Amino acid sequence: MVEVYRASLDKMRRGPQRTSSPASSGTASSGTVSSGTAPSPFTAPAPPPLTEPAVAPRAAAPPTTGSRHALFRGSGSTLFGIWIVNRLLILATLGVYLFWAKVRERGYLWSETEFEGDRFAYHGTGRELFIGFLKVVAVFFVPAMLLKILPELLKAGPVTIVATRVLLSLLGLVIYPIAIVGARRYRLSRTSWRGIRFSLRASTRRFMGLWIRGWMLTSITFGVYYPAWLTNQHRFLTSQTWFGSERFDFDGRGRDLMGAWLATIVLFVPTLGLAAFWFSAKRQRYYAEHTRVAGARFRSTVSGGGLAWLTISTWAGLIGTLGLAWPWLTVRRMRRSFDWLSLDGPLALDTIAQQAQQATATGEGLAGFFDADLGFT
């Protein structure tokens, strides 16, 4: 204490001293006294430096692991309420409300589908579907009807009539793949999860070439090429499907299903067509096991018997109730499908960013005309 008192007296004799610069030796840049000098008890501590604290970059969360299933949280009774009101409005508007009805039903089904604790969302509108339908009518339907009716009205010769029918068949052959790509592109672009949109970035012209070539080879080989045709379509569409900035990948080959398809052809008549369900189940399992996204791989446990029972009982329920059981049967089908399908392995979601793509509803209108199978509602 004596030394501290002497140091204080000494400082008062010298008077106030000029503060040395941070660069001078023996003085810390933070305003603390130099090493070897005791701080005075009568001097206020130097304020902290006015600098932003260094913040370490946030590390991305590690990928989640395990087996994940989508869940459907909706109920048949709620869907029935939506469905029956839609049917009444369709009748009242002479069918015009059909497009808004589709949006309401899809919106409910999407919003009740949950994955990893978050629901999907559907962003389509009835107005988009209605405008897409009008475009299809003007560009495709009216010209096709004129080609079919005019030769007969003008009493054209047999050669002209046959030629126009062949032309109509070729037109349908070209339009069908356009409908598949267009409808899938539209529906994916209007679907989101955690605020991130899906998209299809496929070339329509390339898919048309693939589809027409496969159709011709299937016809020439009397159906033997069919599994390769289906797999080539699936590979093309899946590998061009994106979730935000994350791309799906499919590495399957059609020849791997050729043996099962030939067995189905042989057993089709003896099993009264039930063998087709076993082939369809095997194809679904194969497609799932060869599809990856964000580091995880899909897996399907669907069986031929389970698929046959689900399909046959669904049709029996629709016919037996004149369609009134559709909401409950739809809920049942979605839940069963999600039970069969899982996404296994490490799933990295934090690095996925939004990359929304524009799409019109014209392809959706075409799909409605041709009843194109798109794989979802």
Contacts in CASP RR format, 6 or more apart in sequence:
PFRMAT RR
TARGET T0000
AUTHOR 0000-0000-0000
METHOD contacts of the structure
MODEL  1
MVEVYRASLDKMRRGPQRTSSPASSGTASSGTVSSGTAPSPFTAPAPPPL
TEPAVAPRAAAPPTTGSRHALFRGSGSTLFGIWIVNRLLILATLGVYLFW
AKVRERGYLWSETEFEGDRFAYHGTGRELFIGFLKVVAVFFVPAMLLKIL
PELLKAGPVTIVATRVLLSLLGLVIYPIAIVGARRYRLSRTSWRGIRFSL
RASTRRFMGLWIRGWMLTSITFGVYYPAWLTNQHRFLTSQTWFGSERFDF
DGRGRDLMGAWLATIVLFVPTLGLAAFWFSAKRQRYYAEHTRVAGARFRS
TVSGGGLAWLTISTWAGLIGTLGLAWPWLTVRRMRRSFDWLSLDGPLALD
TIAQQAQQATATGEGLAGFFDADLGFT
3 38 0 8 1.000
4 38 0 8 1.000
4 40 0 8 1.000
4 41 0 8 1.000
7 38 0 8 1.000
7 40 0 8 1.000
8 40 0 8 1.000
8 41 0 8 1.000
8 42 0 8 1.000
11 40 0 8 1.000
20 27 0 8 1.000
21 27 0 8 1.000
22 28 0 8 1.000
22 29 0 8 1.000
22 31 0 8 1.000
26 34 0 8 1.000
26 35 0 8 1.000
27 33 0 8 1.000
27 34 0 8 1.000
28 34 0 8 1.000
30 46 0 8 1.000
30 48 0 8 1.000
30 49 0 8 1.000
31 46 0 8 1.000
32 46 0 8 1.000
33 39 0 8 1.000
60 348 0 8 1.000
60 350 0 8 1.000
60 351 0 8 1.000
61 350 0 8 1.000
63 294 0 8 1.000
63 295 0 8 1.000
63 346 0 8 1.000
63 347 0 8 1.000
63 348 0 8 1.000
63 349 0 8 1.000
64 116 0 8 1.000
64 346 0 8 1.000
64 347 0 8 1.000
64 349 0 8 1.000
65 345 0 8 1.000
65 346 0 8 1.000
65 347 0 8 1.000
66 344 0 8 1.000
66 345 0 8 1.000
67 299 0 8 1.000
67 342 0 8 1.000
67 343 0 8 1.000
67 344 0 8 1.000
67 345 0 8 1.000
68 115 0 8 1.000
68 116 0 8 1.000
68 296 0 8 1.000
68 342 0 8 1.000
68 343 0 8 1.000
68 344 0 8 1.000
68 347 0 8 1.000
69 338 0 8 1.000
69 339 0 8 1.000
69 341 0 8 1.000
69 342 0 8 1.000
69 343 0 8 1.000
70 113 0 8 1.000
70 114 0 8 1.000
70 115 0 8 1.000
70 338 0 8 1.000
70 341 0 8 1.000
71 113 0 8 1.000
71 114 0 8 1.000
71 115 0 8 1.000
71 338 0 8 1.000
72 109 0 8 1.000
72 112 0 8 1.000
72 113 0 8 1.000
72 114 0 8 1.000
72 331 0 8 1.000
72 334 0 8 1.000
72 335 0 8 1.000
72 338 0 8 1.000
73 112 0 8 1.000
73 113 0 8 1.000
73 114 0 8 1.000
73 119 0 8 1.000
74 108 0 8 1.000
74 112 0 8 1.000
74 331 0 8 1.000
75 331 0 8 1.000
76 327 0 8 1.000
76 328 0 8 1.000
76 330 0 8 1.000
76 331 0 8 1.000
77 327 0 8 1.000
78 108 0 8 1.000
79 105 0 8 1.000
79 108 0 8 1.000
79 109 0 8 1.000
79 327 0 8 1.000
79 328 0 8 1.000
79 330 0 8 1.000
79 331 0 8 1.000
80 327 0 8 1.000
80 328 0 8 1.000
81 327 0 8 1.000
82 104 0 8 1.000
82 105 0 8 1.000
82 108 0 8 1.000
82 327 0 8 1.000
83 105 0 8 1.000
83 326 0 8 1.000
83 327 0 8 1.000
86 97 0 8 1.000
86 100 0 8 1.000
86 101 0 8 1.000
86 104 0 8 1.000
86 105 0 8 1.000
87 101 0 8 1.000
89 97 0 8 1.000
89 100 0 8 1.000
89 101 0 8 1.000
90 96 0 8 1.000
90 97 0 8 1.000
90 98 0 8 1.000
90 101 0 8 1.000
96 130 0 8 1.000
99 126 0 8 1.000
99 127 0 8 1.000
99 129 0 8 1.000
99 130 0 8 1.000
99 133 0 8 1.000
100 126 0 8 1.000
100 129 0 8 1.000
100 130 0 8 1.000
102 126 0 8 1.000
102 129 0 8 1.000
103 122 0 8 1.000
103 124 0 8 1.000
103 125 0 8 1.000
103 126 0 8 1.000
103 129 0 8 1.000
105 377 0 8 1.000
106 122 0 8 1.000
106 124 0 8 1.000
106 377 0 8 1.000
107 121 0 8 1.000
107 122 0 8 1.000
109 122 0 8 1.000
109 330 0 8 1.000
109 334 0 8 1.000
109 377 0 8 1.000
110 119 0 8 1.000
110 120 0 8 1.000
110 121 0 8 1.000
110 122 0 8 1.000
110 191 0 8 1.000
111 119 0 8 1.000
111 120 0 8 1.000
111 121 0 8 1.000
111 122 0 8 1.000
112 119 0 8 1.000
113 119 0 8 1.000
113 120 0 8 1.000
113 334 0 8 1.000
113 338 0 8 1.000
114 120 0 8 1.000
115 193 0 8 1.000
116 349 0 8 1.000
118 193 0 8 1.000
118 194 0 8 1.000
119 193 0 8 1.000
120 191 0 8 1.000
120 192 0 8 1.000
120 193 0 8 1.000
121 191 0 8 1.000
121 192 0 8 1.000
121 193 0 8 1.000
121 195 0 8 1.000
122 190 0 8 1.000
122 191 0 8 1.000
123 190 0 8 1.000
123 191 0 8 1.000
123 192 0 8 1.000
123 197 0 8 1.000
124 190 0 8 1.000
128 186 0 8 1.000
128 360 0 8 1.000
128 361 0 8 1.000
128 364 0 8 1.000
129 361 0 8 1.000
129 364 0 8 1.000
129 365 0 8 1.000
131 361 0 8 1.000
132 360 0 8 1.000
132 361 0 8 1.000
132 362 0 8 1.000
132 363 0 8 1.000
132 364 0 8 1.000
132 365 0 8 1.000
133 361 0 8 1.000
133 365 0 8 1.000
135 362 0 8 1.000
135 365 0 8 1.000
136 362 0 8 1.000
136 363 0 8 1.000
136 365 0 8 1.000
136 366 0 8 1.000
136 369 0 8 1.000
140 171 0 8 1.000
140 175 0 8 1.000
140 366 0 8 1.000
140 369 0 8 1.000
141 369 0 8 1.000
144 168 0 8 1.000
144 171 0 8 1.000
147 164 0 8 1.000
147 167 0 8 1.000
147 168 0 8 1.000
147 171 0 8 1.000
148 164 0 8 1.000
148 165 0 8 1.000
148 168 0 8 1.000
150 156 0 8 1.000
150 164 0 8 1.000
151 157 0 8 1.000
151 160 0 8 1.000
151 161 0 8 1.000
151 164 0 8 1.000
152 161 0 8 1.000
156 164 0 8 1.000
172 370 0 8 1.000
173 212 0 8 1.000
173 215 0 8 1.000
174 208 0 8 1.000
174 212 0 8 1.000
175 366 0 8 1.000
175 370 0 8 1.000
176 211 0 8 1.000
176 370 0 8 1.000
176 372 0 8 1.000
177 204 0 8 1.000
177 207 0 8 1.000
177 208 0 8 1.000
177 209 0 8 1.000
177 210 0 8 1.000
177 211 0 8 1.000
177 212 0 8 1.000
178 204 0 8 1.000
178 208 0 8 1.000
178 363 0 8 1.000
178 366 0 8 1.000
179 363 0 8 1.000
179 365 0 8 1.000
179 366 0 8 1.000
179 367 0 8 1.000
179 368 0 8 1.000
179 369 0 8 1.000
179 370 0 8 1.000
179 372 0 8 1.000
180 207 0 8 1.000
180 211 0 8 1.000
180 233 0 8 1.000
180 237 0 8 1.000
180 367 0 8 1.000
180 372 0 8 1.000
180 374 0 8 1.000
181 200 0 8 1.000
181 202 0 8 1.000
181 204 0 8 1.000
181 207 0 8 1.000
181 237 0 8 1.000
181 363 0 8 1.000
182 200 0 8 1.000
182 204 0 8 1.000
182 359 0 8 1.000
182 362 0 8 1.000
182 363 0 8 1.000
182 364 0 8 1.000
182 366 0 8 1.000
182 367 0 8 1.000
183 363 0 8 1.000
183 364 0 8 1.000
183 365 0 8 1.000
183 366 0 8 1.000
183 367 0 8 1.000
183 368 0 8 1.000
183 372 0 8 1.000
183 374 0 8 1.000
184 200 0 8 1.000
184 237 0 8 1.000
184 374 0 8 1.000
185 199 0 8 1.000
185 200 0 8 1.000
185 202 0 8 1.000
185 357 0 8 1.000
185 359 0 8 1.000
185 363 0 8 1.000
186 359 0 8 1.000
186 360 0 8 1.000
186 361 0 8 1.000
186 362 0 8 1.000
186 363 0 8 1.000
186 364 0 8 1.000
187 364 0 8 1.000
187 374 0 8 1.000
187 376 0 8 1.000
188 197 0 8 1.000
188 198 0 8 1.000
188 199 0 8 1.000
188 200 0 8 1.000
188 241 0 8 1.000
188 359 0 8 1.000
189 197 0 8 1.000
189 198 0 8 1.000
189 199 0 8 1.000
189 200 0 8 1.000
189 356 0 8 1.000
189 357 0 8 1.000
189 358 0 8 1.000
189 359 0 8 1.000
190 197 0 8 1.000
190 359 0 8 1.000
191 197 0 8 1.000
191 198 0 8 1.000
192 198 0 8 1.000
193 243 0 8 1.000
194 349 0 8 1.000
195 354 0 8 1.000
196 243 0 8 1.000
196 244 0 8 1.000
196 352 0 8 1.000
196 353 0 8 1.000
196 354 0 8 1.000
197 244 0 8 1.000
197 354 0 8 1.000
197 355 0 8 1.000
197 356 0 8 1.000
197 357 0 8 1.000
198 241 0 8 1.000
198 242 0 8 1.000
198 243 0 8 1.000
198 244 0 8 1.000
199 241 0 8 1.000
199 242 0 8 1.000
199 244 0 8 1.000
199 355 0 8 1.000
199 356 0 8 1.000
199 357 0 8 1.000
199 359 0 8 1.000
200 237 0 8 1.000
200 240 0 8 1.000
200 241 0 8 1.000
200 242 0 8 1.000
200 357 0 8 1.000
200 359 0 8 1.000
201 240 0 8 1.000
201 242 0 8 1.000
201 357 0 8 1.000
202 236 0 8 1.000
202 237 0 8 1.000
202 240 0 8 1.000
206 236 0 8 1.000
207 233 0 8 1.000
207 236 0 8 1.000
207 237 0 8 1.000
210 232 0 8 1.000
210 233 0 8 1.000
210 236 0 8 1.000
211 233 0 8 1.000
214 225 0 8 1.000
214 228 0 8 1.000
214 229 0 8 1.000
214 232 0 8 1.000
215 229 0 8 1.000
217 225 0 8 1.000
217 228 0 8 1.000
217 229 0 8 1.000
218 224 0 8 1.000
218 225 0 8 1.000
218 226 0 8 1.000
218 229 0 8 1.000
223 265 0 8 1.000
224 258 0 8 1.000
224 261 0 8 1.000
224 262 0 8 1.000
224 265 0 8 1.000
226 261 0 8 1.000
227 254 0 8 1.000
227 257 0 8 1.000
227 258 0 8 1.000
227 260 0 8 1.000
227 261 0 8 1.000
227 283 0 8 1.000
228 254 0 8 1.000
228 255 0 8 1.000
228 257 0 8 1.000
228 258 0 8 1.000
230 254 0 8 1.000
230 283 0 8 1.000
231 252 0 8 1.000
231 253 0 8 1.000
231 254 0 8 1.000
231 257 0 8 1.000
231 287 0 8 1.000
232 254 0 8 1.000
234 250 0 8 1.000
234 287 0 8 1.000
235 250 0 8 1.000
235 252 0 8 1.000
238 248 0 8 1.000
238 249 0 8 1.000
238 250 0 8 1.000
238 291 0 8 1.000
239 247 0 8 1.000
239 248 0 8 1.000
239 249 0 8 1.000
239 250 0 8 1.000
241 247 0 8 1.000
241 248 0 8 1.000
242 248 0 8 1.000
242 355 0 8 1.000
242 357 0 8 1.000
243 293 0 8 1.000
243 294 0 8 1.000
243 352 0 8 1.000
244 352 0 8 1.000
244 353 0 8 1.000
244 354 0 8 1.000
244 355 0 8 1.000
244 356 0 8 1.000
245 351 0 8 1.000
245 352 0 8 1.000
245 353 0 8 1.000
245 354 0 8 1.000
245 355 0 8 1.000
246 293 0 8 1.000
246 294 0 8 1.000
246 351 0 8 1.000
246 352 0 8 1.000
247 293 0 8 1.000
248 291 0 8 1.000
248 292 0 8 1.000
248 293 0 8 1.000
249 291 0 8 1.000
249 292 0 8 1.000
249 293 0 8 1.000
250 287 0 8 1.000
250 290 0 8 1.000
250 291 0 8 1.000
250 292 0 8 1.000
251 290 0 8 1.000
251 292 0 8 1.000
252 286 0 8 1.000
252 287 0 8 1.000
252 290 0 8 1.000
256 286 0 8 1.000
257 279 0 8 1.000
257 282 0 8 1.000
257 283 0 8 1.000
257 286 0 8 1.000
260 278 0 8 1.000
260 279 0 8 1.000
260 282 0 8 1.000
260 283 0 8 1.000
261 279 0 8 1.000
263 275 0 8 1.000
263 279 0 8 1.000
264 275 0 8 1.000
264 276 0 8 1.000
264 278 0 8 1.000
264 279 0 8 1.000
267 275 0 8 1.000
268 275 0 8 1.000
268 276 0 8 1.000
274 308 0 8 1.000
277 304 0 8 1.000
277 305 0 8 1.000
277 306 0 8 1.000
277 307 0 8 1.000
277 308 0 8 1.000
277 311 0 8 1.000
278 304 0 8 1.000
278 305 0 8 1.000
278 308 0 8 1.000
280 304 0 8 1.000
280 307 0 8 1.000
281 302 0 8 1.000
281 303 0 8 1.000
281 304 0 8 1.000
281 305 0 8 1.000
281 306 0 8 1.000
281 307 0 8 1.000
282 304 0 8 1.000
284 300 0 8 1.000
284 302 0 8 1.000
284 307 0 8 1.000
284 340 0 8 1.000
285 300 0 8 1.000
285 301 0 8 1.000
285 302 0 8 1.000
287 300 0 8 1.000
288 298 0 8 1.000
288 299 0 8 1.000
288 300 0 8 1.000
288 341 0 8 1.000
289 297 0 8 1.000
289 298 0 8 1.000
289 299 0 8 1.000
289 300 0 8 1.000
291 297 0 8 1.000
291 298 0 8 1.000
292 298 0 8 1.000
293 343 0 8 1.000
294 347 0 8 1.000
294 348 0 8 1.000
294 349 0 8 1.000
294 352 0 8 1.000
295 345 0 8 1.000
295 346 0 8 1.000
295 347 0 8 1.000
295 348 0 8 1.000
296 343 0 8 1.000
296 344 0 8 1.000
296 345 0 8 1.000
296 346 0 8 1.000
296 347 0 8 1.000
297 343 0 8 1.000
297 344 0 8 1.000
297 345 0 8 1.000
298 341 0 8 1.000
298 342 0 8 1.000
298 343 0 8 1.000
298 344 0 8 1.000
299 341 0 8 1.000
299 342 0 8 1.000
299 343 0 8 1.000
299 344 0 8 1.000
300 340 0 8 1.000
300 341 0 8 1.000
300 342 0 8 1.000
301 340 0 8 1.000
301 342 0 8 1.000
302 340 0 8 1.000
302 341 0 8 1.000
310 332 0 8 1.000
310 333 0 8 1.000
310 336 0 8 1.000
314 329 0 8 1.000
314 332 0 8 1.000
314 333 0 8 1.000
317 323 0 8 1.000
317 325 0 8 1.000
317 329 0 8 1.000
318 325 0 8 1.000
318 326 0 8 1.000
318 329 0 8 1.000
330 377 0 8 1.000
366 372 0 8 1.000
367 374 0 8 1.000
END
